[in-house]
Amino acid sequence: MSEKEEFTRYFREVQPKFSRLFARILIQADLTLPQFALLSQLVHLGVISMTEVSEKLHITKPAVTHLVDRLEKNKFLKRLPHSSDRRISLLQVQPKGTRIVRDTQSYVLRFLLRTLDELNSQERKAVSRFYSLLSQTLDEALSKNRERK
């Protein structure tokens, strides 16, 4: 089996396991994956507009409104008025939202770090480089996808 075939096989094995893990965590928190993604953006970027969320998550503004309505109702975030333009709604994550994002990411990261500890220094550097390149490749793909719309 070639390296690419082996990589593909492991990816196809691991990806659904991550999906199930996230699904279990988010079900307990009564969140969907898009809601979690929105909260994650707020935790990492701070207060941002609904338009910025739409651009970051590559979803429509009506979809953002729907997500925000439910998250606000459940006190994960709140809307804030813009200081100079009342047409713009800003979003601010609330402590409950920050807690679920941090707890979920920490939980998943523990699995990754436990696995990373099994590797030697050179292998860890290769994994870190892979994730860095993967992030860049995904950014490029998302940017091109946004331009097509």
PyRosetta script that sets phi, psi and omega in degrees:
from pyrosetta import init, pose_from_sequence

init()
pose = pose_from_sequence("MSEKEEFTRYFREVQPKFSRLFARILIQADLTLPQFALLSQLVHLGVISMTEVSEKLHITKPAVTHLVDRLEKNKFLKRLPHSSDRRISLLQVQPKGTRIVRDTQSYVLRFLLRTLDELNSQERKAVSRFYSLLSQTLDEALSKNRERK")
pose.set_psi(1, 132.9)
pose.set_omega(1, -179.4)
pose.set_phi(2, -72.8)
pose.set_psi(2, 164.9)
pose.set_omega(2, 178.4)
pose.set_phi(3, -60.4)
pose.set_psi(3, -41.4)
pose.set_omega(3, -179.7)
pose.set_phi(4, -67.0)
pose.set_psi(4, -39.5)
pose.set_omega(4, 177.4)
pose.set_phi(5, -64.7)
pose.set_psi(5, -41.1)
pose.set_omega(5, 179.1)
pose.set_phi(6, -65.7)
pose.set_psi(6, -43.0)
pose.set_omega(6, 177.4)
pose.set_phi(7, -60.1)
pose.set_psi(7, -46.4)
pose.set_omega(7, 179.8)
pose.set_phi(8, -59.9)
pose.set_psi(8, -43.7)
pose.set_omega(8, -179.9)
pose.set_phi(9, -61.4)
pose.set_psi(9, -45.7)
pose.set_omega(9, -179.6)
pose.set_phi(10, -67.9)
pose.set_psi(10, -38.7)
pose.set_omega(10, 176.8)
pose.set_phi(11, -59.5)
pose.set_psi(11, -46.8)
pose.set_omega(11, -179.4)
pose.set_phi(12, -64.7)
pose.set_psi(12, -24.1)
pose.set_omega(12, 177.4)
pose.set_phi(13, -82.1)
pose.set_psi(13, -41.1)
pose.set_omega(13, -174.4)
pose.set_phi(14, -79.5)
pose.set_psi(14, -40.2)
pose.set_omega(14, -174.1)
pose.set_phi(15, -55.5)
pose.set_psi(15, -48.6)
pose.set_omega(15, 178.8)
pose.set_phi(16, -66.9)
pose.set_psi(16, -27.3)
pose.set_omega(16, 177.4)
pose.set_phi(17, -67.6)
pose.set_psi(17, -41.9)
pose.set_omega(17, 175.7)
pose.set_phi(18, -63.0)
pose.set_psi(18, -41.9)
pose.set_omega(18, 179.3)
pose.set_phi(19, -59.7)
pose.set_psi(19, -44.9)
pose.set_omega(19, 179.3)
pose.set_phi(20, -64.9)
pose.set_psi(20, -40.4)
pose.set_omega(20, 179.2)
pose.set_phi(21, -61.4)
pose.set_psi(21, -48.9)
pose.set_omega(21, 178.4)
pose.set_phi(22, -62.4)
pose.set_psi(22, -41.3)
pose.set_omega(22, -179.8)
pose.set_phi(23, -59.9)
pose.set_psi(23, -44.5)
pose.set_omega(23, 179.4)
pose.set_phi(24, -61.6)
pose.set_psi(24, -44.1)
pose.set_omega(24, -179.4)
pose.set_phi(25, -64.7)
pose.set_psi(25, -46.9)
pose.set_omega(25, -175.1)
pose.set_phi(26, -71.0)
pose.set_psi(26, -32.6)
pose.set_omega(26, 175.6)
pose.set_phi(27, -61.2)
pose.set_psi(27, -42.5)
pose.set_omega(27, 178.9)
pose.set_phi(28, -62.5)
pose.set_psi(28, -32.9)
pose.set_omega(28, -179.6)
pose.set_phi(29, -89.0)
pose.set_psi(29, -1.4)
pose.set_omega(29, -177.3)
pose.set_phi(30, 58.9)
pose.set_psi(30, 45.8)
pose.set_omega(30, 178.8)
pose.set_phi(31, -126.0)
pose.set_psi(31, 151.1)
pose.set_omega(31, 170.4)
pose.set_phi(32, -95.3)
pose.set_psi(32, 165.6)
pose.set_omega(32, 178.1)
pose.set_phi(33, -61.4)
pose.set_psi(33, -43.0)
pose.set_omega(33, 176.5)
pose.set_phi(34, -61.5)
pose.set_psi(34, -37.2)
pose.set_omega(34, 177.5)
pose.set_phi(35, -64.3)
pose.set_psi(35, -42.7)
pose.set_omega(35, 178.9)
pose.set_phi(36, -63.1)
pose.set_psi(36, -41.3)
pose.set_omega(36, 179.0)
pose.set_phi(37, -61.2)
pose.set_psi(37, -41.2)
pose.set_omega(37, 178.1)
pose.set_phi(38, -63.5)
pose.set_psi(38, -46.9)
pose.set_omega(38, 178.9)
pose.set_phi(39, -61.4)
pose.set_psi(39, -39.4)
pose.set_omega(39, 178.8)
pose.set_phi(40, -60.5)
pose.set_psi(40, -41.4)
pose.set_omega(40, 177.6)
pose.set_phi(41, -60.2)
pose.set_psi(41, -43.6)
pose.set_omega(41, -179.2)
pose.set_phi(42, -66.1)
pose.set_psi(42, -40.5)
pose.set_omega(42, 179.3)
pose.set_phi(43, -61.8)
pose.set_psi(43, -40.4)
pose.set_omega(43, -174.5)
pose.set_phi(44, -87.8)
pose.set_psi(44, -25.2)
pose.set_omega(44, -176.7)
pose.set_phi(45, -107.7)
pose.set_psi(45, -15.7)
pose.set_omega(45, -177.0)
pose.set_phi(46, 86.1)
pose.set_psi(46, -155.8)
pose.set_omega(46, -178.2)
pose.set_phi(47, -70.2)
pose.set_psi(47, 124.0)
pose.set_omega(47, 178.3)
pose.set_phi(48, -139.9)
pose.set_psi(48, 162.8)
pose.set_omega(48, -179.1)
pose.set_phi(49, -79.9)
pose.set_psi(49, 162.1)
pose.set_omega(49, 177.2)
pose.set_phi(50, -63.9)
pose.set_psi(50, -33.8)
pose.set_omega(50, 176.8)
pose.set_phi(51, -63.0)
pose.set_psi(51, -42.5)
pose.set_omega(51, 177.9)
pose.set_phi(52, -63.1)
pose.set_psi(52, -39.5)
pose.set_omega(52, 177.0)
pose.set_phi(53, -61.3)
pose.set_psi(53, -43.9)
pose.set_omega(53, 179.0)
pose.set_phi(54, -57.2)
pose.set_psi(54, -44.5)
pose.set_omega(54, 179.9)
pose.set_phi(55, -68.5)
pose.set_psi(55, -44.2)
pose.set_omega(55, -178.2)
pose.set_phi(56, -65.0)
pose.set_psi(56, -38.9)
pose.set_omega(56, -176.6)
pose.set_phi(57, -93.7)
pose.set_psi(57, -5.7)
pose.set_omega(57, 179.6)
pose.set_phi(58, 58.0)
pose.set_psi(58, 46.6)
pose.set_omega(58, 176.2)
pose.set_phi(59, -130.5)
pose.set_psi(59, 162.2)
pose.set_omega(59, -176.8)
pose.set_phi(60, -71.4)
pose.set_psi(60, 159.5)
pose.set_omega(60, 177.3)
pose.set_phi(61, -63.4)
pose.set_psi(61, -39.5)
pose.set_omega(61, 175.5)
pose.set_phi(62, -61.8)
pose.set_psi(62, -35.0)
pose.set_omega(62, 177.8)
pose.set_phi(63, -66.0)
pose.set_psi(63, -39.8)
pose.set_omega(63, 177.0)
pose.set_phi(64, -62.4)
pose.set_psi(64, -43.9)
pose.set_omega(64, 179.4)
pose.set_phi(65, -57.8)
pose.set_psi(65, -44.2)
pose.set_omega(65, 179.1)
pose.set_phi(66, -61.6)
pose.set_psi(66, -45.6)
pose.set_omega(66, 178.8)
pose.set_phi(67, -62.3)
pose.set_psi(67, -45.4)
pose.set_omega(67, -177.5)
pose.set_phi(68, -64.1)
pose.set_psi(68, -41.0)
pose.set_omega(68, 179.3)
pose.set_phi(69, -55.7)
pose.set_psi(69, -47.7)
pose.set_omega(69, -178.2)
pose.set_phi(70, -69.7)
pose.set_psi(70, -42.3)
pose.set_omega(70, -179.9)
pose.set_phi(71, -65.5)
pose.set_psi(71, -36.7)
pose.set_omega(71, 178.5)
pose.set_phi(72, -69.1)
pose.set_psi(72, -42.5)
pose.set_omega(72, 178.5)
pose.set_phi(73, -57.8)
pose.set_psi(73, -37.7)
pose.set_omega(73, -179.1)
pose.set_phi(74, -92.7)
pose.set_psi(74, 11.4)
pose.set_omega(74, 173.6)
pose.set_phi(75, 62.8)
pose.set_psi(75, 33.2)
pose.set_omega(75, 174.0)
pose.set_phi(76, -87.1)
pose.set_psi(76, -26.3)
pose.set_omega(76, 179.4)
pose.set_phi(77, -151.8)
pose.set_psi(77, 171.6)
pose.set_omega(77, 172.9)
pose.set_phi(78, -141.6)
pose.set_psi(78, 152.4)
pose.set_omega(78, 175.7)
pose.set_phi(79, -85.3)
pose.set_psi(79, 143.5)
pose.set_omega(79, 175.8)
pose.set_phi(80, -125.7)
pose.set_psi(80, 145.1)
pose.set_omega(80, 175.7)
pose.set_phi(81, -74.2)
pose.set_psi(81, 147.1)
pose.set_omega(81, 174.9)
pose.set_phi(82, -74.1)
pose.set_psi(82, 144.3)
pose.set_omega(82, -175.3)
pose.set_phi(83, -66.8)
pose.set_psi(83, -28.6)
pose.set_omega(83, -176.6)
pose.set_phi(84, -125.6)
pose.set_psi(84, -8.3)
pose.set_omega(84, -177.9)
pose.set_phi(85, -135.6)
pose.set_psi(85, 104.3)
pose.set_omega(85, -174.2)
pose.set_phi(86, -71.1)
pose.set_psi(86, -8.7)
pose.set_omega(86, 175.9)
pose.set_phi(87, -77.5)
pose.set_psi(87, -17.7)
pose.set_omega(87, -176.4)
pose.set_phi(88, -97.3)
pose.set_psi(88, 128.5)
pose.set_omega(88, 173.1)
pose.set_phi(89, -104.3)
pose.set_psi(89, 129.9)
pose.set_omega(89, 175.0)
pose.set_phi(90, -98.4)
pose.set_psi(90, 152.4)
pose.set_omega(90, -179.2)
pose.set_phi(91, -118.1)
pose.set_psi(91, 136.0)
pose.set_omega(91, 178.9)
pose.set_phi(92, -130.0)
pose.set_psi(92, 125.8)
pose.set_omega(92, 177.9)
pose.set_phi(93, -69.5)
pose.set_psi(93, 143.4)
pose.set_omega(93, 177.7)
pose.set_phi(94, -99.0)
pose.set_psi(94, 163.6)
pose.set_omega(94, -178.1)
pose.set_phi(95, -51.8)
pose.set_psi(95, -38.1)
pose.set_omega(95, 178.7)
pose.set_phi(96, -61.2)
pose.set_psi(96, -41.5)
pose.set_omega(96, 178.9)
pose.set_phi(97, -68.6)
pose.set_psi(97, -43.4)
pose.set_omega(97, 178.3)
pose.set_phi(98, -60.8)
pose.set_psi(98, -43.3)
pose.set_omega(98, -177.9)
pose.set_phi(99, -61.2)
pose.set_psi(99, -46.0)
pose.set_omega(99, -177.8)
pose.set_phi(100, -67.1)
pose.set_psi(100, -37.9)
pose.set_omega(100, 178.0)
pose.set_phi(101, -65.6)
pose.set_psi(101, -50.3)
pose.set_omega(101, -178.8)
pose.set_phi(102, -62.1)
pose.set_psi(102, -44.5)
pose.set_omega(102, -179.3)
pose.set_phi(103, -63.7)
pose.set_psi(103, -43.0)
pose.set_omega(103, -179.1)
pose.set_phi(104, -66.2)
pose.set_psi(104, -46.8)
pose.set_omega(104, -179.8)
pose.set_phi(105, -64.5)
pose.set_psi(105, -38.8)
pose.set_omega(105, 178.3)
pose.set_phi(106, -64.5)
pose.set_psi(106, -41.6)
pose.set_omega(106, -179.8)
pose.set_phi(107, -61.2)
pose.set_psi(107, -48.7)
pose.set_omega(107, -179.5)
pose.set_phi(108, -68.4)
pose.set_psi(108, -40.0)
pose.set_omega(108, -179.4)
pose.set_phi(109, -62.1)
pose.set_psi(109, -33.0)
pose.set_omega(109, 177.5)
pose.set_phi(110, -59.8)
pose.set_psi(110, -38.9)
pose.set_omega(110, 177.0)
pose.set_phi(111, -64.0)
pose.set_psi(111, -44.9)
pose.set_omega(111, -179.2)
pose.set_phi(112, -64.6)
pose.set_psi(112, -44.5)
pose.set_omega(112, -178.7)
pose.set_phi(113, -67.9)
pose.set_psi(113, -35.7)
pose.set_omega(113, 177.4)
pose.set_phi(114, -62.3)
pose.set_psi(114, -40.3)
pose.set_omega(114, 178.2)
pose.set_phi(115, -69.9)
pose.set_psi(115, -41.8)
pose.set_omega(115, 179.4)
pose.set_phi(116, -60.4)
pose.set_psi(116, -34.6)
pose.set_omega(116, 178.9)
pose.set_phi(117, -63.4)
pose.set_psi(117, -18.4)
pose.set_omega(117, 179.0)
pose.set_phi(118, -78.6)
pose.set_psi(118, -10.5)
pose.set_omega(118, -176.3)
pose.set_phi(119, -99.0)
pose.set_psi(119, 155.0)
pose.set_omega(119, 174.4)
pose.set_phi(120, -80.2)
pose.set_psi(120, 174.5)
pose.set_omega(120, -174.7)
pose.set_phi(121, -57.8)
pose.set_psi(121, -44.9)
pose.set_omega(121, -179.1)
pose.set_phi(122, -64.7)
pose.set_psi(122, -40.7)
pose.set_omega(122, 178.1)
pose.set_phi(123, -65.8)
pose.set_psi(123, -39.4)
pose.set_omega(123, 178.2)
pose.set_phi(124, -63.2)
pose.set_psi(124, -40.9)
pose.set_omega(124, 177.6)
pose.set_phi(125, -62.6)
pose.set_psi(125, -39.6)
pose.set_omega(125, 179.2)
pose.set_phi(126, -65.5)
pose.set_psi(126, -40.2)
pose.set_omega(126, 178.4)
pose.set_phi(127, -65.1)
pose.set_psi(127, -43.7)
pose.set_omega(127, 178.8)
pose.set_phi(128, -62.4)
pose.set_psi(128, -42.0)
pose.set_omega(128, 177.9)
pose.set_phi(129, -63.6)
pose.set_psi(129, -41.8)
pose.set_omega(129, 178.3)
pose.set_phi(130, -58.3)
pose.set_psi(130, -47.2)
pose.set_omega(130, -179.5)
pose.set_phi(131, -64.6)
pose.set_psi(131, -37.8)
pose.set_omega(131, 177.3)
pose.set_phi(132, -62.3)
pose.set_psi(132, -47.3)
pose.set_omega(132, 179.1)
pose.set_phi(133, -66.8)
pose.set_psi(133, -38.5)
pose.set_omega(133, 178.2)
pose.set_phi(134, -61.9)
pose.set_psi(134, -42.4)
pose.set_omega(134, 178.5)
pose.set_phi(135, -60.7)
pose.set_psi(135, -44.5)
pose.set_omega(135, 178.7)
pose.set_phi(136, -63.1)
pose.set_psi(136, -43.6)
pose.set_omega(136, -179.4)
pose.set_phi(137, -63.5)
pose.set_psi(137, -41.5)
pose.set_omega(137, 177.9)
pose.set_phi(138, -65.6)
pose.set_psi(138, -41.4)
pose.set_omega(138, 176.6)
pose.set_phi(139, -58.4)
pose.set_psi(139, -43.8)
pose.set_omega(139, 179.7)
pose.set_phi(140, -64.1)
pose.set_psi(140, -44.2)
pose.set_omega(140, -179.9)
pose.set_phi(141, -63.4)
pose.set_psi(141, -42.8)
pose.set_omega(141, 179.1)
pose.set_phi(142, -66.0)
pose.set_psi(142, -38.2)
pose.set_omega(142, 178.7)
pose.set_phi(143, -64.5)
pose.set_psi(143, -43.8)
pose.set_omega(143, 178.8)
pose.set_phi(144, -65.4)
pose.set_psi(144, -39.9)
pose.set_omega(144, 178.8)
pose.set_phi(145, -62.0)
pose.set_psi(145, -40.8)
pose.set_omega(145, 179.9)
pose.set_phi(146, -65.1)
pose.set_psi(146, -38.0)
pose.set_omega(146, -178.0)
pose.set_phi(147, -67.3)
pose.set_psi(147, -29.0)
pose.set_omega(147, -178.8)
pose.set_phi(148, -72.8)
pose.set_psi(148, -24.3)
pose.set_omega(148, -175.6)
pose.set_phi(149, -72.2)
pose.dump_pdb("model.pdb")
